[in-house]
Amino acid sequence: MEIKGISKNIITWLLRIFFLSVITVILSVGMMEVNAMAETKEKITIGAVEEIVLFPWKIKMPARIDTGATRSCLDARDIRIDGNMVESRISDEYGGKILRAPLKGRRKVRSAHGITKRVVVEIEICIGSRRFLTTVNLADRSGMEHLFLIGRNILAHGSIVDVPRSNILPPTCLDGETK
């Protein structure tokens, strides 16, 4: 079969070259996006205790790093669920503010005090120059030295823990957008 003097074999080869070119461009763009993501996911070194900021409330507080904890935990009192939102009060030490955050579910948590079911919410935090959304469970941590516990769900954002050190990465993202 010929189309105006061009054989079927030539058309087949031209189509193959065209599709291979398109695939090459798509893969190249995809690799550029992966490389860009890798550049923004540089690992940061944090100490055993780091200052963080909770958004949108702009509450600064020290957080204990716990590589053994699966999920992070925020001190909360007077927890109340209202539809798909959770209201809780933070310690008077940090202004006693009422925090309102989206409910993301409930999880069983194993701790030194046994297994409990806790409310999980989504909040925005800042560590160093990184500001991102994450989930935390809420619990009364009034008997603990640090009212925020950073677990592996936050550490997975590219953190290396230098246990003998503390406060090596002060928060610098008080303004700006979520990364």
C-alpha positions as CSV (number, residue, x, y, z in Angstrom):
1,M,0.0,0.0,0.0
2,E,1.3,3.4,-0.9
3,I,0.1,6.9,0.1
4,K,0.9,9.4,-2.7
5,G,4.2,7.6,-3.4
6,I,5.2,6.7,0.2
7,S,5.4,3.0,1.0
8,K,3.8,1.5,4.1
9,N,7.3,0.6,5.5
10,I,8.4,4.2,5.4
11,I,5.2,5.4,7.2
12,T,5.6,2.7,9.8
13,W,9.2,3.8,10.5
14,L,8.3,7.4,10.6
15,L,5.5,6.7,13.2
16,R,7.9,4.6,15.3
17,I,10.5,7.5,15.3
18,F,7.7,10.0,16.2
19,F,6.4,7.9,19.1
20,L,9.9,7.1,20.4
21,S,10.6,10.9,20.3
22,V,7.5,11.7,22.2
23,I,8.2,9.0,24.8
24,T,11.8,10.3,25.2
25,V,10.5,13.9,25.8
26,I,8.0,12.6,28.4
27,L,10.6,10.6,30.2
28,S,13.0,13.5,30.2
29,V,10.5,15.9,31.7
30,G,9.6,13.2,34.3
31,M,13.3,12.9,35.3
32,M,13.6,16.6,35.6
33,E,10.6,16.6,38.0
34,V,12.2,13.8,40.0
35,N,15.5,15.6,40.2
36,A,13.8,18.8,41.3
37,M,12.0,16.9,44.0
38,A,15.3,15.3,45.1
39,E,16.9,18.7,45.4
40,T,14.1,19.9,47.7
41,K,14.3,16.8,49.7
42,E,17.8,17.3,50.9
43,K,18.3,15.7,54.3
44,I,18.5,18.0,57.3
45,T,20.2,17.2,60.5
46,I,18.2,17.8,63.7
47,G,19.1,17.2,67.3
48,A,17.3,15.2,70.0
49,V,15.2,18.3,70.9
50,E,14.3,21.0,68.3
51,E,12.2,24.1,68.4
52,I,9.2,23.9,66.0
53,V,6.3,26.2,65.0
54,L,2.7,25.1,64.8
55,F,0.6,26.8,62.1
56,P,-1.6,28.7,61.6
57,W,-1.3,29.6,65.3
58,K,2.4,30.4,65.1
59,I,3.1,28.7,68.4
60,K,6.8,28.0,69.0
61,M,7.6,25.1,71.3
62,P,10.4,22.6,71.8
63,A,9.8,19.1,70.4
64,R,11.3,15.8,71.5
65,I,12.6,13.6,68.6
66,D,11.6,10.0,69.0
67,T,12.7,7.6,66.3
68,G,10.8,4.8,68.0
69,A,7.5,6.6,67.7
70,T,5.5,5.8,64.5
71,R,3.4,8.9,64.6
72,S,4.0,12.3,66.1
73,C,2.0,13.5,69.2
74,L,0.8,16.9,70.3
75,D,-0.3,17.7,73.9
76,A,-4.0,18.5,73.9
77,R,-6.6,19.1,76.7
78,D,-10.3,19.2,76.5
79,I,-10.5,17.4,73.1
80,R,-13.8,17.9,71.4
81,I,-14.9,16.6,68.0
82,D,-17.3,18.8,66.0
83,G,-18.1,17.0,62.7
84,N,-14.9,16.7,60.8
85,M,-13.0,19.2,63.0
86,V,-11.3,18.7,66.3
87,E,-11.0,21.4,68.9
88,S,-8.5,21.1,71.8
89,R,-6.7,23.4,74.2
90,I,-2.9,23.6,74.3
91,S,-1.1,24.0,77.6
92,D,-1.2,27.3,79.4
93,E,2.6,27.4,79.1
94,Y,2.0,28.1,75.4
95,G,-1.0,30.5,75.7
96,G,-3.8,28.0,76.5
97,K,-5.1,28.6,72.9
98,I,-7.9,26.6,71.4
99,L,-6.6,24.8,68.4
100,R,-8.9,23.7,65.6
101,A,-7.7,21.1,63.1
102,P,-9.2,18.7,60.6
103,L,-10.0,15.2,61.9
104,K,-8.1,12.5,60.1
105,G,-9.3,9.5,62.1
106,R,-8.5,7.6,65.2
107,R,-5.6,5.3,65.8
108,K,-4.6,2.8,68.4
109,V,-1.3,3.8,70.0
110,R,1.0,1.7,72.1
111,S,2.9,3.6,74.7
112,A,4.5,3.0,78.1
113,H,0.9,3.4,79.6
114,G,-0.6,0.6,77.4
115,I,-2.7,0.8,74.2
116,T,-5.1,3.7,73.8
117,K,-7.2,5.0,71.0
118,R,-6.3,8.6,70.0
119,V,-7.7,11.3,67.8
120,V,-5.5,12.0,64.7
121,V,-5.5,15.5,63.2
122,E,-3.7,17.3,60.4
123,I,-1.6,20.3,61.3
124,E,1.1,22.3,59.6
125,I,4.5,22.6,61.3
126,C,7.9,24.2,60.7
127,I,11.2,22.6,61.4
128,G,14.2,24.6,60.3
129,S,13.3,26.0,56.9
130,R,10.8,23.2,56.2
131,R,7.1,23.9,56.5
132,F,4.7,21.1,55.8
133,L,1.4,19.4,56.5
134,T,1.5,16.3,58.7
135,T,-0.7,14.2,61.0
136,V,-0.3,14.0,64.7
137,N,-2.3,12.2,67.4
138,L,-3.6,14.2,70.4
139,A,-3.0,13.2,74.0
140,D,-2.6,14.7,77.4
141,R,1.2,15.0,77.7
142,S,1.1,17.3,80.7
143,G,3.3,14.9,82.7
144,M,6.0,15.0,80.0
145,E,8.9,17.4,79.7
146,H,8.2,18.1,76.0
147,L,4.6,18.6,74.8
148,F,5.3,17.8,71.2
149,L,6.8,14.4,70.2
150,I,8.2,14.1,66.6
151,G,7.8,10.6,65.3
152,R,8.9,8.8,62.2
153,N,6.0,10.2,60.1
154,I,7.7,13.6,60.3
155,L,11.3,12.3,60.3
156,A,10.5,10.6,57.0
157,H,10.5,14.1,55.4
158,G,14.3,13.9,55.1
159,S,15.7,14.2,58.6
160,I,18.9,12.8,60.2
161,V,18.9,12.8,64.0
162,D,22.2,13.7,65.8
163,V,21.1,12.5,69.2
164,P,23.9,14.1,71.4
165,R,23.0,17.5,70.1
166,S,19.9,19.7,70.6
167,N,18.5,22.9,69.1
168,I,20.7,22.9,66.0
169,L,18.1,23.9,63.5
170,P,15.9,26.9,64.6
171,P,12.7,27.4,62.7
172,T,13.1,30.0,59.9
173,C,9.7,29.6,58.2
174,L,7.5,31.8,60.3
175,D,6.1,33.3,57.0
176,G,5.6,31.7,53.7
177,E,3.8,28.7,52.2
178,T,3.6,25.0,52.9
179,K,6.3,23.0,51.1
